[in-house]
Amino acid sequence: LNVLAPAGTSRVEVYSVMGRQVASVPVTVADSAQHIVIDASAWAAGTYVARVSGSSGSTAVKFVKN
């Protein structure tokens, strides 16, 4: 899973469609946009939600893993 996190990002979390957290990645350098790679190879195929949180709030994006 490739995430382009905007400046100010402090954490990227991924949840299954059932609400189970499958990943949580802290972002240590939050002063510029970052490319974050999360290994999703062990996850089952299905729908997930990635939530990017930071100083200006959070944004959630739904995606499908085949």
HELIX and SHEET records of a PDB file:
SHEET    1   A 2 ASN A   2  ALA A   5  0                                        
SHEET    2   A 2 GLN A  34  VAL A  37 -1                                        
SHEET    1   B 4 GLN A  21  PRO A  26  0                                        
SHEET    2   B 4 THR A   9  SER A  16 -1                                        
SHEET    3   B 4 GLY A  46  GLY A  54 -1                                        
SHEET    4   B 4 GLY A  57  LYS A  65 -1                                        
END                                                                             
